[in-house]
Structures are given as structure tokens and as C-alpha cells.
Amino acid sequence: MQLRISLAAATLLTSMAAQAEDYVSVQYLQYNESENRTSVSAPSIMLNKDFGTDYTLNVNLVADAVSGASETYYDAASGASAYSRGLNINADDVTYGNVEYEDTRVAGGATLITRFDNRDELTVGLNYSSESDFYSAEGSLEYMHWLTNSKNSSLSLGASYQSNEVLVKCNPDSTTSSCDAGSGASEAMTNDAINIQASYFQNINSESYAKVSLFYIGDSGYLTNPYSNVVRNYVEGGTADVVGENRPDARTAYGLSLKYANAITNNFSAHIGYRYYTDDWDIDSHTIDTDFYYEPSSNWLFKLGLRYYRQSEADFYSGEKNYFTNEEFASSDLRLSDFSAITYKSDVEYKISDDWSANLGLNYYDQSSGIDATYLITGVTYKF
């Protein structure tokens, strides 16, 4: 199922950042939310290989085992399930609570960087992800042009296209399903996403650099969460309808990101980032990301960081005990609500030898909506 695992996946890939050497990295991530909600176990492997000075190939593979419970409305009389829906049910049977789920995901990707005679770079990427009811394929292209012979500043332009297929279980009470519910089958719904980004990079001096990026995101197709329910036509002491949520079939978003890094001393550096996002669902978000690196010796590297996130709610969101009637679009998905979150990050890397290194990271995520989580990342890297 489509799960709240983007945070875990992104953290894992960030921990396996590309290095300027040939290497193989094996990592393991364990992500656990409070109150027995989402739990993710994700082993992964990444290979980075230079072919001369003009080509770099990076290949990665991640496998997720996901389980837990997610909050939504359901008809308690028919059981705790995201598909426990019905029309004209007893209003007293409307319940907002956790429904259990489990799933597995396998995802893989590859990028190839080509460097030309003027050392400009062309990066081509392919990614594929498969779950029991969700499939995603993505292609990306980015060109980076050096503006000076000294390689102190550059412009980059990139774009990606993602095509997704969602299997939606047929249900006689669903407002979004048109297939035969009696067969117990699912119908395939599709959506796609286009992402375009332009960036300017500048080395300020030998100790610092800055980067500014502008981005555009366009989503279209089936954007509804098939596991999220809403309540319509609620009459206290009477009846109510528990039906699947319904979101617009398009979303357009814009934003910018700013990054600054400074080597304060020979063994201490600071990285600071800010991202602003806005879309036509009325969601605005602000992200402040800070990381501090300390290298007391050639064998040890310590990292501490803090990430703050704040977003407004979608114009069609309504939380617990708030019901819909005639509105076309409606959702109770917490990811569309108004909330803030802080992530506390820590990581240590130890260089065992010239070829081997090990890393261990522990992070804590605290969201104002009541969700908190810990995620641990550990692994080894072999340079060859």
C-alpha cells in the first residue's frame, strides 16, 4: 500500500551520499513510529564506480518491509479496516482510529554522470519501485554547466518524469471505484508527476559555497489515498456515510531552496538549508535544515543536525470529528493537515582502514499532530 515511508527512504539514501571514489555501501535502516504505527525495516546496497574521469555510474537497491497501523474513519460494525465503509450506517458506529496494514517494497535506481571536454556534466537517472498495489517508474535528466574556467560557479537544469499505477480495491460504497465489487478485484488507476528544477551554484571562497534552486512540480491523475476515508451526511443520533476520500486530479507546486556551507575551522563545518513550497491545494511549507560536521581525526567524523518543518493544511482537509456533506473534495489524511515537525539528527562514521568504514546514525522525529518516530541507520562501506 502507499505508506508514509518517504521520510525513511529519503534518510537512507541521504546516508549513502555519493563519494569521489569507487565504493560499495551496505546499509540498514530501522524506522519505528510511536503507538505501534508505521515500522519500516530497509536493507540496501549501493555501488558507485568511476570509469576513467569522464563517467560515473551509481546503482542502488532498497527493500522495505513495512507494517503498522494508520488512522482513518471506518464503520466499526463491519470491522477495523480502511474498507469498512457504508452508506446510511448507524452514526454511533462511525469510528476514527487505527487500522492495521503490512506491505513490502523493492526499489532500484541507477544514475550515469557523463563529463565533457569542458567538464560540464550530464546526469541520466532511472528508478523503479514496486509494492503490492503501487508501481512507479521514473526517468530524470540534468545538465550542469560551469560558468567559469576556475569551476567556481555553475548553472544546472534538471527534469524528471514519474509514472505511477495504483491498484484500488473495488468497493460497492466507494465514490471513486467503477469496477465489479462482487469479484473482489482491484482496478488500476494512474497518475504522473513532472519535476523541473534550475540551480545556481557559487563558491564564495575556499571555505564556503552557496546554492539557490527554483523548482516546479506538476501532479495529475489519481491522487487520492485509497486507504483514507471520510464521513459525509453525518446526523448525530441518526445515520452517516463512511466513504473513500476524494482529492483533485491535479496539483501544481512551486518553490525555492537555499543552501549554504562553511568550513569554520579545519575540522568543523556547518551546512544550512531553507526550502519554501506552495501549491494550489493551499499547502504552504517551510523547511530549515542544519547539519554540523566535526572531524577530530582522520578516522572519525561526527554529525549533528536539526530539521524544522512547518506546513498549512489543504483546503479540503478535515480532521477527527469534522465531517463533510456536499463538498466535492474531502480528505482526513493527516499528511494534508496543519502541523509542524522537528527532526533531531546524529551520525558517526569511523574509518577502520583505508578501504573500510562503518557508520551509525540515530534520529528522532517529533510531529505536532502526535506522531513521533525514531530511525536508526547503520552500515559499512568498502572502497576499491
Residue pairs with C-beta under 8 A, 6 or more apart in sequence:
1 101
1 103
1 131
1 132
1 133
1 134
1 226
1 227
2 131
2 133
2 134
2 166
2 225
2 226
2 227
3 38
3 66
3 70
3 101
3 103
4 38
4 70
4 335
5 31
5 38
5 40
5 64
5 66
5 105
7 31
7 365
7 373
7 375
8 29
8 31
8 40
8 42
8 64
8 375
9 42
9 62
9 64
9 107
11 29
11 31
11 363
11 375
11 377
12 27
12 29
12 42
12 44
12 62
12 377
13 60
13 62
15 27
15 29
15 347
15 359
15 361
15 377
15 379
16 25
16 27
16 44
16 46
16 60
16 379
18 48
18 56
18 58
19 48
19 381
19 383
21 48
21 50
21 383
22 48
22 49
22 50
22 383
22 384
23 47
23 48
23 381
23 382
23 383
23 384
24 45
24 46
24 47
24 48
24 381
24 382
24 384
25 45
25 46
25 48
25 379
25 380
25 381
25 382
26 43
26 44
26 45
26 379
26 380
26 381
27 43
27 44
27 45
27 46
27 359
27 377
27 378
27 379
28 41
28 42
28 43
28 44
28 377
28 378
28 379
29 40
29 41
29 42
29 43
29 44
29 375
29 376
29 377
30 40
30 41
30 42
30 375
30 376
31 38
31 39
31 40
31 41
31 42
31 373
31 374
31 375
32 38
32 39
32 40
32 373
32 374
32 375
33 39
33 68
33 371
33 372
33 373
34 371
34 372
34 373
35 69
35 98
36 68
36 69
36 98
37 68
37 69
37 70
37 98
37 371
38 66
38 67
38 68
38 70
38 373
39 66
39 67
39 68
40 64
40 65
40 66
40 375
41 64
41 65
42 62
42 63
42 64
42 65
43 62
43 63
44 60
44 61
44 62
44 63
45 60
45 61
46 58
46 59
46 60
46 61
47 57
47 58
47 59
47 60
48 56
48 57
48 58
49 56
49 57
49 58
50 56
51 57
53 115
54 114
54 115
54 116
55 112
55 113
55 114
55 115
56 112
56 113
57 110
57 111
57 112
57 113
58 110
58 111
58 112
58 113
59 108
59 109
59 110
60 108
60 109
60 110
61 106
61 107
61 108
62 105
62 106
62 107
62 108
63 104
63 105
63 106
63 107
64 103
64 104
64 105
64 106
64 107
65 104
66 101
66 102
66 103
66 104
66 105
67 100
67 101
67 102
67 103
68 100
68 101
68 102
69 98
69 99
69 100
69 101
70 82
70 98
70 99
70 101
70 227
71 96
71 97
71 98
71 99
71 334
72 82
72 96
72 99
72 227
72 228
72 229
72 332
72 333
73 94
73 95
73 96
73 229
73 230
73 231
73 242
73 332
74 80
74 81
74 82
74 84
74 85
74 95
74 97
74 99
74 229
74 242
75 84
75 85
75 86
75 89
75 93
75 94
75 95
75 242
76 84
76 93
76 94
76 95
77 89
77 90
77 93
78 84
78 86
80 95
80 97
80 98
80 99
80 100
81 99
82 99
82 101
82 226
82 227
82 228
82 229
83 169
83 171
84 99
84 242
85 171
85 173
85 174
85 229
85 242
85 243
85 244
86 173
86 241
86 242
87 173
87 241
87 243
88 239
88 240
88 241
89 239
89 240
89 241
89 242
90 239
90 240
91 234
91 235
91 236
91 237
91 238
91 239
91 240
92 237
94 231
94 234
94 240
94 242
96 320
96 321
96 332
99 227
101 227
103 131
103 132
103 133
104 131
104 132
105 129
105 130
105 131
106 129
106 130
107 127
107 128
107 129
107 130
108 127
108 128
108 129
109 125
109 126
109 127
109 128
110 125
110 126
110 127
111 123
111 124
111 125
111 126
111 140
112 123
112 124
112 125
113 121
113 122
113 123
114 121
114 122
114 123
114 124
115 121
116 122
118 146
119 146
119 151
120 143
120 144
120 145
120 146
121 142
121 143
121 144
122 141
122 142
122 143
122 144
123 140
123 141
123 142
123 143
123 144
123 158
124 139
124 140
124 141
125 138
125 139
125 140
125 141
125 142
125 160
126 138
126 139
126 140
127 136
127 137
127 138
127 139
127 140
128 136
128 137
128 138
129 135
129 136
129 137
130 136
132 167
133 166
133 167
133 168
133 186
133 226
134 164
134 165
134 166
134 167
135 164
135 165
136 162
136 163
136 164
136 165
137 162
137 163
137 164
138 160
138 161
138 162
138 163
139 160
139 161
140 158
140 159
140 160
140 161
141 158
141 159
141 160
142 156
142 157
142 158
142 159
143 156
143 157
143 158
144 154
144 155
144 156
145 154
145 155
145 156
146 153
146 154
147 153
147 154
147 155
151 203
152 202
152 203
153 200
153 201
153 202
153 203
154 200
154 201
155 198
155 199
155 200
155 201
156 197
156 198
156 199
156 200
156 201
157 197
157 198
157 199
158 196
158 197
158 198
158 199
159 194
159 195
159 196
159 197
160 193
160 194
160 195
161 192
161 193
161 194
161 195
162 192
162 193
162 194
162 195
163 190
163 192
164 190
164 191
164 192
164 193
164 221
165 188
165 189
165 190
166 188
166 189
166 190
166 191
166 222
166 226
167 186
167 187
167 188
167 189
168 174
168 176
168 177
168 186
168 187
168 188
168 189
168 222
168 226
169 177
169 186
169 226
170 177
170 179
170 180
170 181
170 183
170 184
170 185
170 186
170 187
171 177
171 181
171 244
172 181
173 241
173 242
173 243
174 181
174 243
174 244
175 243
175 244
175 246
176 222
176 224
176 226
176 244
176 246
177 187
177 244
178 187
179 185
179 186
179 187
189 221
189 222
190 221
190 222
191 219
191 220
191 221
191 222
191 223
192 219
192 220
192 221
193 217
193 218
193 219
193 220
194 216
194 217
194 218
195 215
195 216
195 217
195 218
196 215
196 216
197 213
197 214
197 215
197 216
198 213
198 214
198 215
199 211
199 212
199 213
199 214
200 211
200 212
200 213
201 209
201 210
201 211
202 209
202 210
202 211
203 209
204 210
207 262
207 263
207 264
208 260
208 261
208 262
208 263
209 260
209 261
210 258
210 259
210 260
210 261
211 258
211 259
211 260
212 256
212 257
212 258
212 259
213 256
213 257
213 258
214 254
214 255
214 256
215 254
215 255
215 256
215 257
216 252
216 253
216 254
217 251
217 252
217 253
217 254
217 279
218 250
218 251
218 252
218 253
219 250
219 251
219 252
219 253
220 249
220 250
220 251
221 249
222 249
223 247
223 248
223 249
223 250
223 251
224 244
224 245
224 246
224 247
224 331
225 245
225 247
225 331
225 333
226 244
228 244
228 245
228 331
228 332
228 333
229 242
229 243
229 244
229 245
229 332
230 242
230 243
230 244
230 245
230 246
230 318
230 323
230 324
230 330
230 331
230 332
231 240
231 241
231 242
231 323
231 324
232 240
232 241
232 243
232 323
232 324
232 325
232 330
233 239
233 240
233 241
233 323
233 325
234 240
234 241
234 323
234 325
240 323
245 330
245 331
245 332
245 333
246 328
246 329
246 330
246 331
247 316
247 329
247 331
248 281
248 316
248 329
251 279
251 280
251 281
252 279
252 280
253 277
253 278
253 279
253 280
254 277
254 278
254 279
255 275
255 276
255 277
255 278
256 275
256 276
257 273
257 274
257 275
257 276
258 273
258 274
258 275
259 271
259 272
259 273
260 271
260 272
260 273
261 269
261 270
261 271
261 272
262 269
262 270
263 269
264 270
267 294
267 295
267 296
268 292
268 293
268 294
268 295
269 292
269 293
270 290
270 291
270 292
270 293
271 289
271 290
271 291
271 292
271 293
272 288
272 289
272 290
273 287
273 288
273 289
273 290
274 286
274 287
274 288
274 289
275 285
275 286
275 287
275 289
276 284
276 285
276 286
276 287
277 283
277 284
277 285
277 286
277 287
277 311
278 284
278 285
281 314
281 315
281 316
281 336
282 312
282 313
282 314
282 315
283 311
283 312
283 313
283 314
283 336
284 311
284 312
285 309
285 310
285 311
285 312
286 308
286 309
286 310
286 311
287 307
287 308
287 309
287 310
288 307
288 308
289 305
289 306
289 307
289 308
290 305
290 306
290 307
291 303
291 304
291 305
291 345
292 303
292 304
292 305
293 301
293 302
293 303
294 301
294 302
294 303
294 304
295 301
295 302
296 302
298 351
299 350
299 351
300 348
300 349
300 350
300 351
301 348
301 349
301 351
302 347
302 348
303 345
303 346
303 347
303 348
303 349
303 361
304 345
304 346
305 343
305 344
305 345
305 346
306 342
306 343
306 344
306 345
307 342
307 343
307 345
308 340
308 341
308 342
309 340
309 341
309 342
309 343
310 339
310 340
310 341
311 338
311 339
311 340
312 338
313 336
313 337
313 338
314 331
314 336
316 327
316 329
316 330
316 331
316 336
317 331
317 332
317 333
317 336
317 337
318 324
318 330
318 331
318 332
319 332
319 334
319 337
320 332
324 330
334 369
334 371
337 369
339 367
339 368
339 369
340 367
340 368
341 365
341 366
341 367
341 368
342 365
342 366
343 363
343 364
343 365
343 366
344 363
344 364
344 365
344 366
345 361
345 363
346 361
346 362
346 363
347 359
347 360
347 361
347 362
347 377
348 359
348 360
348 361
349 357
349 358
349 359
350 357
350 358
350 359
351 357
352 358
354 383
355 382
355 383
355 384
356 380
356 381
356 382
356 383
357 380
357 381
357 383
358 378
358 379
358 380
358 381
359 377
359 378
359 379
359 380
359 381
360 376
360 377
360 378
361 376
361 377
361 378
362 374
362 375
362 376
362 377
363 374
363 375
363 376
363 377
364 372
364 373
364 374
365 371
365 372
365 373
365 374
365 375
366 372
